[in-house]
Amino acid sequence: MTIFAEKLGTIADTVHVGANGPIGTVAEALRDSAGRVAVAIGSGGSAIMAEYFARCRSTLGHGVTIVQTPMDFVVSQDDVSGFDVWIFSAGADNPDVAAALTAALGSNAAKVTLLTVNPRGATAISAAQSERARIIVAPVAERKDGFLATHSLVAMATCMLAAADVVARRSGKTTIIERLAAEIERIAGSADISSLDYKPGDTVVVLHDPQCRTLATLIETSLWETAIAPVQRADFRNFAHGRHVWAARHPDSMLLIAVTTAASRDIWASIRVALPPSIRSIETDLGHAGRFRSAVSIAEGLKIVRMLGEAAGIDPGKPGHGDFADAIYDDTGLSDLAQQLVPAVRHKLDAVQLHDDPTCPLTAAAAAREQWIDVLSGALIGGVVLDYDGTVVTTEARLDPPVPELIAELTRLADAGIAIGFATGRGGSAGVALRKALPERLHPAVTIGYYNGSHIRMLDVDIEKDQPPADPELVALADWIEEQGFLIPGISLKRGRAQITIKYSEVPAPATFVTTIRAFPAIADGRIKVLSSHHSFDFVPAGTSKTTVTARMREALGNRGQVLAIGDSGELGGNDAELLGQPPSVSVNGVCGHLEGSWSLFGRSSSGPAALLRILQALRFESGHARLDLNCLDVSPA
């Protein structure tokens, strides 16, 4: 008897011990995730369990489940905020499942659950130590599976089946487990499938109803992992869209395994009739592919694998592997990548993928971040220039004064000889707010660039009494906007001498407004440029830039240090994009889509004034300048 056959002969024992498993905990987890999107993660044999979990949720009406491998999940930039993440791993002790847990805990998922049979696995221990993760251990009758997942797969499926039945209130957990054990024992004792006419060298094609992915994935995974046969799977109609050509070319060396339900029997029957009669096939029907029948199909699939293994002369429990197998399996590349994809890197990758800039370097984002971190940490800072709305004050509360903690930090820096400046899209209101907030003794030394840097004065100057000259191009633009009736009825355009600002709330469709207004000749030919903040559009003369504030401060500093720029609108078209495009700089919100452009320190985990406060508090004085202490921010290179 093969090792695999021995394992199959005792898997009913694992079903029986499942009666004492954490069924209530799994049921609670299922109820908790109802109505939320779930991501089910598994590789190898655990991918089968991920598919079974997805089927259980579907039958319960709990919502969409996305099945992914650990690598799918780690490299994905999809926002999983509010999702449930379920990780399935028999041993919970390999680098890839560790990578999945790292990525899950670093996401904004609502809940992270690990289902395993091994509480002593490294990832299981990590999950148990995390406040955000829930670890569930399914009991097994035999700890060792052999090469393919057997007892571990059945253990996890048993817990899931019983828990799902508790949630559905259809039967007690003991009843459903007894039924499952009886079915598995029946399958183990039944005769082999007489029509399984497999010949070594055959290509196996698993055609299936999409509701039967659990069984289809089991057969596909097992045959590849044991080298019993080359195999692929497809649903019935996807097979009809071209994959049938293999059947035409190789009808005598092809075995079809059809997995149907009541809904798809006729679809398969039509395909079978059309195929050459020389193509061999076997059929397994799962009825309505309910939770119970899908669980039973796991045992049926394992039996099919055993029979195919016997025909091929391969023991699926010990198929042998190459000398390179351990090097591949134990490679930590994915877990290393998961650790490198910190919030700031993922934030940057979002922008890189959104803008798809052809000039963006092709280096890894984590490596680009390390280079940026090196520049930032090495900067000898003699001055700090700040955007105002969204940076010093939140966009939502931009008319409120800065919080006292920020003012205290700015005062600390100024008293230590660090030059302070502001580059704002606002006009005189920013100066009024800052004169109220900052100690009066500092006003003559604080540089402020109004209207996105077009009008630079010291803070003690009231620009209501010192207005910039009116730009004729802006006057013409204001006339045109009023003539075209772009604003919401009842809204009056505020005409600025050096800048026109229109709030998003003042136009009917902000997304199309900026495109429509580019028809104005002075905008179309570049004499006026359009900038955006997180609440408004700014129209300024082409030569206007917040970098003029930085340049003015650098000139005043001479060789006494660099100017650190901090803003929140570093994205393409943002009114801080140029400011944050020059090192050293940090964004506290939006970043551009170029790896050599603006970066944030914290990604979306901390932004706006809260992020600014952390940065200012991390500035340490030494020899007449300041350095940014990244260690206290916990943002050292990964």
C-alpha positions in Angstrom: 0.0 0.0 0.0 1.3 3.5 -0.9 1.8 6.2 1.7 -0.9 8.2 0.1 -3.4 5.3 0.3 -2.5 4.8 3.9 -3.3 8.5 4.6 -6.6 8.3 2.7 -7.6 5.2 4.8 -7.5 7.3 8.0 -8.9 10.7 7.0 -12.3 9.8 8.4 -10.5 9.8 11.8 -9.7 13.4 11.3 -13.3 14.2 10.5 -14.3 12.5 13.8 -11.9 14.6 15.9 -13.2 17.7 14.2 -16.3 17.4 16.4 -14.1 18.7 19.2 -12.6 21.5 17.1 -13.0 25.2 17.2 -16.3 25.1 15.3 -17.9 27.9 17.4 -14.9 30.2 16.8 -15.1 29.6 13.0 -18.8 30.2 13.1 -18.3 33.4 14.9 -15.7 34.5 12.3 -18.0 33.6 9.5 -20.9 35.6 11.0 -18.5 38.5 11.6 -17.4 38.6 8.0 -20.9 38.3 6.5 -21.7 41.1 4.1 -18.0 42.1 3.7 -15.8 41.2 0.8 -13.3 38.5 1.8 -9.9 37.6 0.4 -9.1 33.9 0.8 -5.3 33.2 0.6 -3.7 29.8 0.1 -1.1 28.1 -2.0 -0.5 24.4 -2.8 -3.0 22.3 -0.9 -4.2 25.3 1.0 -5.4 26.9 -2.2 -8.0 24.1 -2.3 -9.1 25.1 1.2 -9.4 28.7 0.1 -11.7 27.7 -2.7 -13.8 25.6 -0.3 -14.1 28.6 2.0 -15.2 30.7 -0.9 -17.9 28.2 -1.8 -19.1 28.1 1.8 -19.5 31.9 1.9 -21.3 31.8 -1.4 -23.8 29.3 -0.2 -24.4 31.3 3.0 -25.0 34.5 0.9 -22.2 36.2 2.7 -20.8 38.1 -0.3 -17.9 38.1 -2.7 -14.8 36.1 -1.9 -11.6 36.7 -3.9 -9.2 33.7 -3.9 -5.6 34.6 -4.2 -2.2 33.0 -3.7 0.2 34.7 -1.2 2.1 36.3 -4.1 -1.2 37.6 -5.6 -2.0 39.3 -2.3 1.4 40.7 -1.5 2.0 42.4 -4.9 -1.6 43.6 -5.3 -2.1 47.3 -4.9 -5.8 46.9 -4.4 -7.3 48.6 -1.4 -8.7 46.0 1.0 -10.1 48.5 3.5 -13.0 46.9 5.2 -12.4 43.5 3.7 -11.8 40.3 5.7 -8.6 38.5 5.0 -8.5 34.7 5.6 -5.2 32.9 5.3 -5.1 29.1 5.0 -2.0 27.1 5.7 -1.6 23.6 7.0 1.8 24.2 8.6 1.8 28.0 8.9 5.5 27.7 8.7 6.8 28.7 5.2 8.0 32.1 3.9 5.1 32.7 1.6 2.4 32.4 4.3 4.6 34.7 6.4 4.5 37.2 3.5 0.8 37.0 3.3 0.4 37.7 7.0 2.8 40.6 6.8 0.9 42.1 4.0 -2.5 41.5 5.6 -1.4 43.1 8.9 0.0 46.0 7.0 -3.3 46.6 5.2 -6.5 48.2 6.3 -8.4 45.0 6.3 -11.2 44.8 8.8 -10.0 41.4 10.2 -7.3 38.9 9.5 -7.8 35.2 10.3 -5.4 32.4 10.0 -6.7 28.8 9.8 -4.1 26.1 10.3 -3.5 22.7 11.9 -0.1 23.7 13.4 -0.1 26.2 16.3 3.7 26.0 16.5 4.3 27.3 13.0 6.3 30.5 12.8 3.4 32.4 11.1 0.9 30.9 13.6 3.0 32.3 16.4 3.2 35.7 14.7 -0.5 35.7 14.2 -1.1 34.8 17.8 1.0 37.7 19.0 -0.8 40.3 16.8 -3.8 42.2 18.2 -5.3 42.4 14.7 -5.1 38.7 13.8 -7.2 35.8 14.8 -5.7 32.3 14.7 -7.9 29.2 14.5 -6.4 25.7 14.9 -8.2 22.7 13.4 -7.5 19.3 15.1 -6.1 16.4 13.1 -5.9 12.7 13.7 -2.4 12.6 12.1 0.0 15.5 12.2 1.9 14.5 9.0 0.2 14.6 5.6 2.7 13.1 3.4 3.7 15.1 0.3 0.1 16.2 -0.6 -2.3 17.8 1.8 -4.6 15.1 3.2 -5.4 15.2 6.9 -4.7 18.9 7.2 -7.0 19.7 4.3 -9.8 17.5 5.6 -9.4 19.0 9.1 -9.8 22.6 8.0 -12.7 21.7 5.6 -14.5 19.8 8.4 -14.3 22.8 10.7 -15.5 25.1 8.0 -18.4 22.8 7.0 -19.6 22.4 10.6 -19.3 26.1 11.3 -21.1 27.1 8.2 -23.9 24.7 9.1 -24.1 26.3 12.5 -24.4 29.7 10.9 -27.1 28.5 8.6 -28.9 26.8 11.6 -29.6 23.8 9.5 -28.2 21.1 11.8 -26.0 20.6 14.8 -22.3 20.3 14.4 -22.3 16.6 15.5 -24.8 15.6 12.9 -23.0 17.2 9.9 -19.7 15.8 11.0 -21.1 12.3 11.4 -22.6 12.5 7.9 -19.3 13.7 6.5 -17.3 10.9 8.2 -19.8 8.3 6.9 -19.5 9.6 3.3 -15.7 9.6 3.5 -15.7 6.0 4.8 -18.1 5.0 2.1 -15.8 6.5 -0.6 -12.8 4.8 0.9 -14.5 1.5 0.8 -16.1 1.8 -2.6 -14.7 0.3 -5.8 -12.3 2.2 -8.0 -13.7 4.1 -11.0 -13.7 1.5 -13.7 -13.8 4.1 -16.5 -10.6 5.8 -15.3 -8.7 4.8 -18.4 -5.5 6.8 -17.8 -2.3 6.1 -19.7 1.1 7.5 -18.8 1.8 10.4 -21.2 -1.8 11.5 -21.3 -2.7 15.2 -20.8 -5.4 15.6 -18.2 -8.0 18.4 -18.7 -10.3 19.1 -15.8 -13.5 20.7 -17.1 -15.7 22.0 -14.4 -18.7 24.0 -13.3 -17.2 27.2 -11.6 -19.2 26.2 -8.5 -16.9 23.1 -8.3 -13.6 24.9 -8.0 -12.7 23.0 -4.8 -12.5 19.7 -6.5 -11.1 21.0 -9.8 -8.3 22.8 -8.0 -7.6 19.7 -5.9 -7.1 17.5 -9.0 -5.1 20.1 -10.9 -2.8 21.0 -8.0 -2.3 17.4 -7.0 -1.4 16.1 -10.5 1.1 18.9 -11.1 2.7 18.6 -7.6 3.2 14.9 -8.0 4.2 14.9 -11.7 1.5 12.3 -12.4 0.3 14.1 -15.5 0.4 17.5 -17.2 -3.0 19.0 -16.4 -5.0 22.2 -16.9 -8.4 23.2 -15.8 -11.1 25.3 -17.4 -14.8 25.8 -17.0 -16.9 24.2 -19.7 -17.4 27.3 -21.7 -13.9 28.7 -21.4 -12.8 25.4 -22.8 -15.1 26.0 -25.8 -13.3 29.2 -26.6 -10.2 27.7 -28.2 -8.8 25.2 -25.7 -10.6 22.4 -27.6 -7.8 22.6 -30.3 -5.7 20.4 -28.1 -8.4 17.8 -28.2 -8.4 18.0 -32.0 -4.6 17.6 -32.2 -4.2 14.9 -29.5 -7.4 13.0 -29.1 -5.7 9.7 -28.3 -3.5 11.1 -25.5 -6.1 13.2 -23.6 -8.2 12.4 -20.6 -11.1 14.6 -19.6 -12.4 14.8 -16.1 -15.7 16.6 -16.1 -17.1 18.0 -12.8 -20.7 19.0 -13.2 -23.7 20.2 -11.2 -27.4 20.2 -11.9 -27.0 23.5 -13.6 -24.2 22.5 -15.9 -24.9 18.8 -16.9 -26.5 19.8 -20.2 -23.6 22.1 -21.0 -21.2 19.3 -20.5 -23.4 16.8 -22.4 -23.3 19.1 -25.5 -19.5 19.3 -25.4 -19.1 15.5 -24.9 -21.4 14.8 -27.8 -19.4 17.1 -30.1 -15.9 15.7 -29.0 -14.4 12.8 -30.9 -15.4 9.5 -29.3 -11.8 8.5 -28.9 -11.3 11.1 -26.2 -11.7 9.4 -22.9 -13.6 11.1 -20.1 -14.9 10.5 -16.6 -17.6 12.4 -14.9 -18.3 13.5 -11.3 -21.5 15.3 -10.5 -21.8 17.4 -7.3 -25.6 18.0 -7.5 -26.1 21.6 -6.4 -22.5 21.9 -5.2 -23.6 22.7 -1.7 -21.2 22.9 1.3 -21.6 19.3 2.2 -21.3 17.9 -1.3 -18.3 20.1 -1.9 -16.6 18.8 1.3 -17.3 15.2 0.2 -15.8 16.0 -3.2 -12.4 16.5 -1.5 -12.4 12.9 -0.5 -13.5 11.9 -4.1 -10.7 14.0 -5.6 -8.1 12.5 -3.4 -9.3 9.1 -4.5 -9.0 10.1 -8.1 -5.5 11.3 -7.5 -4.6 7.9 -5.9 -6.0 6.0 -8.8 -4.1 8.2 -11.4 -1.0 7.8 -9.3 -1.3 4.0 -9.4 -1.7 4.1 -13.1 1.3 6.3 -13.5 3.4 4.3 -11.0 3.7 7.3 -8.7 2.9 7.4 -5.0 1.3 10.9 -4.5 2.3 10.6 -0.8 6.0 10.4 -1.8 6.5 11.3 -5.4 10.1 12.5 -5.0 11.5 15.9 -6.0 14.5 17.6 -7.5 17.6 18.6 -5.6 16.5 22.2 -6.1 13.1 21.8 -4.4 14.1 23.0 -1.0 15.9 26.0 -2.4 12.8 27.1 -4.2 10.3 26.3 -1.4 12.3 27.9 1.3 13.3 31.0 -0.6 12.4 34.2 1.3 12.0 36.5 -1.7 8.3 37.1 -1.2 8.5 37.5 2.6 11.4 40.0 2.0 9.2 41.9 -0.5 6.3 42.0 1.9 8.4 43.6 4.5 9.8 46.1 2.0 6.3 47.2 0.9 5.7 49.5 3.9 2.8 52.0 3.7 5.0 54.7 2.1 6.1 52.3 -0.7 2.6 51.1 -1.4 1.4 54.7 -1.4 4.1 55.6 -4.0 3.3 52.5 -6.1 -0.4 53.6 -6.2 0.7 56.9 -7.8 3.2 55.2 -10.1 0.6 52.8 -11.4 -2.1 55.6 -11.6 0.0 58.0 -13.7 2.0 55.3 -15.7 4.8 57.8 -16.5 7.0 56.5 -19.3 10.0 58.3 -17.8 9.7 56.7 -14.4 12.8 54.6 -13.6 12.3 50.8 -13.6 14.1 50.2 -10.3 12.2 48.6 -7.5 10.1 51.0 -5.5 11.6 49.9 -2.2 15.1 50.6 -3.6 14.1 54.0 -4.7 12.7 54.7 -1.3 16.0 53.8 0.3 17.8 56.3 -1.9 15.2 59.0 -1.0 15.6 58.1 2.7 19.4 58.4 2.4 19.1 61.9 0.9 16.5 62.9 3.5 18.4 61.6 6.5 21.7 63.1 5.3 20.3 66.6 4.7 21.7 69.3 6.9 18.6 71.4 7.4 18.8 75.1 7.9 15.3 76.0 7.0 11.8 74.5 6.7 9.2 75.7 4.2 5.6 74.5 4.6 2.5 74.4 2.6 -0.5 75.6 4.6 -3.9 74.1 3.8 -3.8 70.3 4.2 -0.3 70.5 5.8 -0.4 73.0 8.7 -4.1 72.8 9.0 -6.5 70.1 7.7 -8.3 70.7 4.5 -11.6 70.3 6.3 -10.7 72.8 9.1 -8.5 75.1 7.0 -10.1 78.2 8.5 -9.2 77.0 12.1 -5.9 78.0 13.7 -3.0 75.5 13.7 -3.0 73.2 16.7 -0.8 74.5 19.6 1.6 71.5 19.3 2.6 72.5 15.8 3.1 76.1 16.8 5.3 75.0 19.7 7.4 72.9 17.3 7.8 75.8 14.9 8.7 78.1 17.7 11.3 75.6 19.0 12.9 75.4 15.5 12.9 79.2 15.0 14.5 79.8 18.4 17.2 77.3 17.5 18.0 79.3 14.4 16.1 77.2 11.8 14.5 79.5 9.2 10.8 79.1 8.9 8.8 79.7 5.7 5.4 79.1 4.2 4.4 78.6 0.6 0.6 78.8 0.3 -2.1 78.9 -2.3 -3.9 81.4 -0.1 -3.8 85.1 0.0 -3.8 87.4 3.0 -5.9 85.0 5.1 -2.9 82.8 5.6 -0.8 85.6 6.9 -3.6 86.7 9.3 -3.9 83.2 10.7 -0.2 82.8 11.2 0.3 86.2 12.8 -2.3 85.2 15.3 -0.7 81.8 15.9 3.1 82.5 16.0 4.8 84.6 18.6 5.0 88.2 17.3 8.8 88.3 17.9 9.2 85.7 15.1 7.1 87.5 12.4 9.9 89.6 10.9 12.0 86.4 10.3 9.3 84.2 8.8 9.1 84.1 5.0 5.7 83.6 3.4 4.9 83.1 -0.3 1.3 83.9 -1.0 -0.7 82.8 -4.1 1.5 79.8 -4.7 4.7 81.8 -4.4 3.9 84.7 -6.7 4.0 87.3 -3.9 6.7 86.8 -1.2 6.8 88.9 1.9 7.9 88.5 5.5 5.1 87.5 7.9 5.0 91.0 9.6 3.8 92.5 6.3 0.1 92.7 5.9 -0.4 92.1 2.2 -3.9 93.8 2.3 -1.7 96.9 2.3 0.9 95.5 -0.1 -1.0 93.9 -3.0 0.7 92.3 -6.0 0.1 93.9 -9.4 -2.9 92.6 -11.3 -2.0 90.1 -14.1 -3.8 91.0 -17.3 -4.1 87.3 -18.4 -6.0 86.5 -15.2 -8.3 89.5 -15.7 -9.2 88.1 -19.2 -9.6 84.6 -17.7 -12.0 85.9 -15.0 -14.1 87.6 -17.7 -14.3 84.5 -19.8 -15.3 82.3 -16.8 -18.1 84.6 -16.0 -19.2 84.8 -19.6 -19.3 81.0 -20.0 -21.3 80.6 -16.7 -19.0 77.8 -15.4 -19.9 78.4 -11.7 -22.9 77.1 -9.9 -25.8 79.7 -10.0 -25.5 82.1 -7.2 -21.7 81.7 -6.8 -19.7 84.9 -7.6 -16.2 84.5 -8.9 -13.6 86.0 -6.6 -11.2 87.9 -8.8 -7.6 87.7 -7.6 -4.7 89.9 -8.8 -2.1 87.2 -8.8 -4.3 84.1 -8.7 -7.9 83.0 -9.3 -9.1 80.2 -6.9 -12.2 78.2 -7.6 -13.4 75.7 -5.0 -14.5 72.3 -6.2 -17.8 73.0 -4.5 -18.4 76.0 -6.7 -18.6 74.2 -10.1 -21.1 71.6 -11.1 -18.6 68.9 -12.2 -15.1 69.4 -10.9 -13.7 66.4 -12.9 -14.7 67.8 -16.2 -14.3 71.5 -15.3 -10.5 71.4 -15.5 -10.7 69.9 -19.0 -13.3 72.4 -20.2 -11.4 75.4 -19.0 -8.2 74.4 -20.9 -9.9 75.8 -24.0 -9.1 79.3 -22.8 -6.2 80.4 -25.0 -3.8 81.6 -22.2 -4.3 78.2 -20.5 -4.0 76.2 -23.8 -0.7 77.9 -24.7 0.8 77.8 -21.2 0.7 81.4 -20.2 -1.6 80.5 -17.3 -1.1 77.2 -15.5 -3.7 75.2 -13.6 -2.8 73.8 -10.1 -5.0 71.9 -7.7 -5.1 71.5 -4.0 -7.3 69.0 -2.1 -10.2 71.6 -2.2 -9.7 74.0 -5.1 -8.3 74.8 -8.5 -5.7 77.6 -8.6 -5.1 79.6 -11.8 -1.7 81.4 -11.8 0.7 83.0 -14.3 3.1 80.5 -15.8 6.1 81.7 -13.9 4.5 81.2 -10.5 6.0 78.5 -8.3 6.2 77.7 -4.7 9.9 76.9 -5.3 10.5 80.6 -5.4 10.0 80.6 -1.7 12.5 77.8 -1.3 15.0 79.8 -3.5 14.5 82.9 -1.5 15.2 81.1 1.8 18.2 79.3 0.3 19.6 82.6 -0.8 19.2 84.0 2.7 20.7 80.9 4.3 23.8 80.8 2.1 25.9 77.8 3.2 24.1 77.3 6.5 22.0 74.4 5.4 19.3 73.1 3.1 15.6 73.9 3.1 13.3 71.0 3.9 10.0 71.4 2.0 6.8 69.8 3.3 3.4 69.8 1.6 0.4 67.7 0.9 -0.4 68.1 -2.8 2.6 66.4 -4.4 0.5 64.5 -7.0 0.6 65.4 -10.7 -1.0 68.8 -11.1 -1.0 69.4 -7.4 0.1 72.9 -6.2 2.9 71.3 -4.1 4.3 69.1 -7.0 7.1 71.5 -7.9 7.9 72.3 -4.3 8.1 68.6 -3.3 10.0 67.7 -6.5 13.2 69.2 -5.1 15.1 67.4 -2.4 15.0 67.4 0.6 11.2 67.2 0.8 8.4 65.2 2.3 4.7 64.9 1.4 2.2 64.5 4.1 -0.4 63.3 1.6 -0.3 63.1 -2.2 2.8 62.0 -4.1 3.7 62.1 -7.8 4.0 59.0 -10.1 7.8 59.2 -10.5 10.2 57.3 -8.3 12.6 60.2 -8.2 9.9 62.7 -7.3 7.9 63.3 -4.1 7.5 60.7 -1.3 5.7 60.4 1.9 7.2 59.0 5.1 4.1 57.3 6.4 1.9 56.6 3.4 -1.8 56.8 4.3 -1.2 55.7 7.8 -0.5 59.3 8.9 -1.2 62.5 6.9 -1.7 66.2 7.1 -0.9 68.1 10.3 -0.6 64.9 12.3 2.2 63.7 10.0 3.8 67.2 10.0 3.9 67.2 13.7 5.7 63.9 13.8 8.3 65.2 11.3 8.9 68.4 13.1 9.3 66.6 16.4 11.9 64.4 14.8 14.2 67.3 13.8 17.3 67.2 16.0 19.8 70.1 16.3 23.5 69.7 15.8 26.1 72.3 14.9 23.8 75.1 13.8 21.5 73.0 11.7 19.0 70.2 12.1 18.8 66.6 11.0 15.7 64.4 10.6 15.9 61.5 13.1 14.2 58.7 11.2 14.8 56.2 13.9 12.3 57.9 16.2 9.8 57.8 13.3 10.2 54.1 12.7 10.7 54.7 9.0 14.2 53.5 8.5 14.9 51.7 5.2 13.3 48.2 5.1 
